Amino acid sequence: MTNATKKPGGWSAVRQQLATWEEAALLALVKDLYEAAGVNRDLIHARCKAGECGGERVWANQDGTISTSLRPGRHVEVEPLLFQNMDGDGMLAFREGSHGRITNLFSDSWPYAYERVWWYQTPSFHMGLLGVTALLFLSAFLAGLVRSLRHRPPSEGAVSRMGRGAWALAGLVGALNLLFVAALFITAGGTPEGGIGESTYGVPPVQVALLTIPVLTAALAAVMLVLTASAWRRRWWSVFGRIHYSLVTLAALAFVWFADYWNLLGFRF
């Protein structure tokens, strides 16, 4: 058997090379720090089960190092796009895309690859979207409830009945989506990232039942889109009423995108 010989040196030797860097290399470091600062998430997010993915942040420090939420400490660049933890062992590596934009983050301590995301893929955007849609769904539910309880004159025409039915449908979609979000937060730990998780015995039946709601409301959202066009063409309600209904329809469609993004549209487990 051939004995392997350990090569001399180590990360301490690499650190010493930083003192010999030329100005061009230091300028490249600044560029890499700028490009690396951003929001990252798991590369496998688009194909994993809901709830298996999380996000990490990377930011540049004033002393020319970078820090991440992935691990504590500061990291200094030892080679292009390769950063070492100054407070201990550990390396971070970045991948640059064809257009010079940082696309991926890799760590030697975690078996994951992280992908840099756009603004509409960040958790803050999704939480904001969820909050706005929830308010519109609540307003639709209240509007539909009020219109359903309002006294109906005997001479109510077909157009008026269609308008009342449109708001009843909007209220139903709003109520179902609010129920889904509330139940998901309760059963998944309070964040969309919690998602639908597998236990030792598989996905809990209550979570399987929850997944039927986005499928149903997605189909009803398509109906609402048709009713929105009819409302503007036939001048149902006031202008404010039509704008309100249009916003609720947009919220219902946005919720379909939200559920699909988090793998909550259908049974993806």
QUIHULIN-V596614 format. One record per residue. N is the residue number from 1. RES is the residue in one letter. PHI is phi in whole degrees, -180 to 180 (999 if undefined). PSI is psi in degrees with one decimal (NA if undefined). NEAR is the number of other C-alpha atoms within 8 Angstrom. Layout:
((N,RES,PHI,PSI,NEAR) (N,RES,PHI,PSI,NEAR))
This chain:
((1,M,999,136.6,2) (2,T,-90,127.0,3) (3,N,-83,131.0,4) (4,A,-82,135.5,4) (5,T,-98,128.0,4) (6,K,-75,128.3,4) (7,K,-73,142.8,4) (8,P,-71,163.2,4) (9,G,108,-153.8,6) (10,G,148,-167.9,6) (11,W,-67,-28.3,6) (12,S,-64,-35.8,7) (13,A,-68,-34.9,8) (14,V,-67,-37.5,9) (15,R,-60,-37.5,9) (16,Q,-66,-23.8,8) (17,Q,-70,-23.8,9) (18,L,-61,-31.6,8) (19,A,-70,-16.8,6) (20,T,-100,3.5,6) (21,W,-68,144.1,8) (22,E,-87,172.9,6) (23,E,-62,-39.2,6) (24,A,-62,-39.1,6) (25,A,-68,-38.0,8) (26,L,-67,-37.0,9) (27,L,-65,-38.4,8) (28,A,-64,-34.3,9) (29,L,-62,-45.0,11) (30,V,-60,-43.0,9) (31,K,-62,-43.3,8) (32,D,-66,-38.7,10) (33,L,-62,-41.1,12) (34,Y,-65,-44.6,8) (35,E,-71,-31.9,9) (36,A,-75,-26.1,11) (37,A,-69,120.4,11) (38,G,172,-171.0,9) (39,V,-100,137.3,11) (40,N,-128,156.7,14) (41,R,-147,174.0,13) (42,D,-62,135.2,12) (43,L,-63,-31.9,10) (44,I,-84,6.8,9) (45,H,-57,-41.5,10) (46,A,-67,-17.2,6) (47,R,-122,2.0,5) (48,C,-92,169.7,8) (49,K,-69,150.8,11) (50,A,-60,134.3,15) (51,G,98,-6.3,11) (52,E,-95,1.4,11) (53,C,-120,147.6,11) (54,G,-137,179.3,8) (55,G,-124,151.9,9) (56,E,-129,155.7,10) (57,R,-118,146.6,11) (58,V,-128,133.5,13) (59,W,-142,153.0,10) (60,A,-91,139.2,12) (61,N,-98,162.6,8) (62,Q,-69,-20.6,5) (63,D,-89,11.8,4) (64,G,88,7.1,10) (65,T,-104,174.6,12) (66,I,-124,154.9,13) (67,S,-129,155.6,12) (68,T,-137,158.5,12) (69,S,-81,-4.8,8) (70,L,-71,-38.3,6) (71,R,-153,154.5,5) (72,P,-74,162.8,7) (73,G,99,172.7,9) (74,R,-104,151.9,11) (75,H,-124,135.2,13) (76,V,-114,144.5,11) (77,E,-77,124.2,11) (78,V,-106,-23.0,11) (79,E,-146,164.1,6) (80,P,-54,121.0,8) (81,L,67,14.3,9) (82,L,-121,122.9,11) (83,F,-122,139.2,12) (84,Q,-111,143.8,12) (85,N,-72,121.1,13) (86,M,-76,-19.0,9) (87,D,-101,9.0,6) (88,G,168,-169.2,5) (89,D,-79,158.4,7) (90,G,129,141.6,9) (91,M,-130,150.5,12) (92,L,-125,137.6,13) (93,A,-128,140.9,10) (94,F,-115,148.4,12) (95,R,-111,133.9,9) (96,E,-102,133.7,10) (97,G,-78,-178.4,8) (98,S,-67,-23.4,5) (99,H,-101,15.7,5) (100,G,82,9.4,6) (101,R,-99,134.9,8) (102,I,-65,128.3,11) (103,T,-114,-28.4,10) (104,N,-142,154.7,13) (105,L,-128,134.8,13) (106,F,-128,146.7,10) (107,S,-131,142.0,12) (108,D,-80,-6.8,8) (109,S,-105,-5.0,6) (110,W,-132,135.8,5) (111,P,-83,45.0,6) (112,Y,-128,155.3,8) (113,A,-115,134.6,11) (114,Y,-109,139.9,12) (115,E,-112,131.6,11) (116,R,-69,136.5,12) (117,V,-113,162.2,10) (118,W,-85,171.0,6) (119,W,-60,-34.4,6) (120,Y,-79,-0.3,7) (121,Q,-107,0.6,8) (122,T,-79,150.2,10) (123,P,-58,-36.1,7) (124,S,-64,-38.7,6) (125,F,-66,-42.1,10) (126,H,-68,-37.6,11) (127,M,-68,-38.2,8) (128,G,-64,-43.7,8) (129,L,-61,-41.9,8) (130,L,-63,-39.3,9) (131,G,-67,-42.6,8) (132,V,-66,-45.0,9) (133,T,-65,-35.6,13) (134,A,-64,-41.0,10) (135,L,-64,-41.5,8) (136,L,-68,-37.6,12) (137,F,-65,-39.8,18) (138,L,-64,-42.1,12) (139,S,-65,-36.2,8) (140,A,-67,-40.9,14) (141,F,-63,-44.2,14) (142,L,-67,-41.1,9) (143,A,-65,-42.3,10) (144,G,-65,-37.2,14) (145,L,-67,-44.3,10) (146,V,-63,-44.7,8) (147,R,-67,-32.1,10) (148,S,-72,-33.3,8) (149,L,-87,-12.7,6) (150,R,-68,145.9,6) (151,H,-63,132.3,4) (152,R,-99,122.3,5) (153,P,-69,149.7,5) (154,P,-60,-29.5,4) (155,S,-91,19.1,4) (156,E,-60,128.0,8) (157,G,-85,177.1,6) (158,A,-67,-36.9,6) (159,V,-64,-42.0,7) (160,S,-65,-39.3,9) (161,R,-66,-37.3,9) (162,M,-66,-39.7,8) (163,G,-64,-40.9,11) (164,R,-65,-39.6,11) (165,G,-67,-34.9,8) (166,A,-63,-42.2,10) (167,W,-71,-32.5,13) (168,A,-64,-39.5,13) (169,L,-65,-42.9,11) (170,A,-62,-40.5,16) (171,G,-65,-37.4,16) (172,L,-66,-45.5,9) (173,V,-61,-43.9,13) (174,G,-62,-43.6,15) (175,A,-65,-42.0,11) (176,L,-66,-42.3,10) (177,N,-68,-38.7,12) (178,L,-64,-40.2,11) (179,L,-62,-42.3,8) (180,F,-63,-46.8,11) (181,V,-63,-45.5,8) (182,A,-63,-45.2,8) (183,A,-67,-36.1,9) (184,L,-66,-42.8,14) (185,F,-63,-37.7,12) (186,I,-70,-43.1,8) (187,T,-86,-14.9,8) (188,A,-115,6.6,12) (189,G,97,8.2,7) (190,G,98,1.9,9) (191,T,-139,153.0,8) (192,P,-59,-29.5,10) (193,E,-64,-23.7,10) (194,G,-63,-42.4,13) (195,G,55,-154.1,13) (196,I,-98,108.6,12) (197,G,-105,152.9,11) (198,E,-93,136.0,8) (199,S,-101,-174.3,7) (200,T,-60,-31.6,4) (201,Y,-106,20.5,6) (202,G,99,-172.6,6) (203,V,-72,129.8,10) (204,P,-58,142.0,9) (205,P,-57,-33.6,6) (206,V,-65,-35.1,6) (207,Q,-74,-34.7,11) (208,V,-62,-42.2,10) (209,A,-65,-35.6,8) (210,L,-62,-34.0,11) (211,L,-67,-14.0,12) (212,T,-75,-22.3,9) (213,I,-67,-49.7,11) (214,P,-61,-33.3,15) (215,V,-64,-44.2,10) (216,L,-66,-47.7,8) (217,T,-69,-25.7,13) (218,A,-66,-42.1,11) (219,A,-66,-40.6,8) (220,L,-69,-30.0,10) (221,A,-64,-34.8,12) (222,A,-65,-38.1,9) (223,V,-66,-40.9,8) (224,M,-61,-34.4,12) (225,L,-64,-40.3,9) (226,V,-66,-41.9,8) (227,L,-66,-32.8,9) (228,T,-64,-42.7,12) (229,A,-64,-40.3,8) (230,S,-66,-37.6,10) (231,A,-63,-40.4,12) (232,W,-76,-35.2,9) (233,R,-72,-38.5,6) (234,R,-100,3.5,6) (235,R,58,48.4,8) (236,W,-69,145.8,11) (237,W,57,-169.9,9) (238,S,-84,174.3,7) (239,V,-62,-41.5,6) (240,F,-61,-41.0,7) (241,G,-63,-40.7,8) (242,R,-68,-38.6,13) (243,I,-65,-42.7,8) (244,H,-59,-46.4,8) (245,Y,-65,-37.4,12) (246,S,-64,-40.9,9) (247,L,-65,-39.1,9) (248,V,-65,-39.4,13) (249,T,-63,-43.5,13) (250,L,-61,-38.7,8) (251,A,-64,-40.1,12) (252,A,-65,-40.1,15) (253,L,-69,-39.0,11) (254,A,-64,-35.2,9) (255,F,-68,-32.6,10) (256,V,-62,-44.4,12) (257,W,-64,-41.6,8) (258,F,-60,-47.2,9) (259,A,-66,-38.5,11) (260,D,-68,-38.6,9) (261,Y,-61,-42.0,8) (262,W,-90,16.4,11) (263,N,58,37.1,10) (264,L,-108,4.4,14) (265,L,-102,98.4,12) (266,G,103,-172.6,9) (267,F,-108,80.2,7) (268,R,-101,71.5,8) (269,F,-148,NA,4))
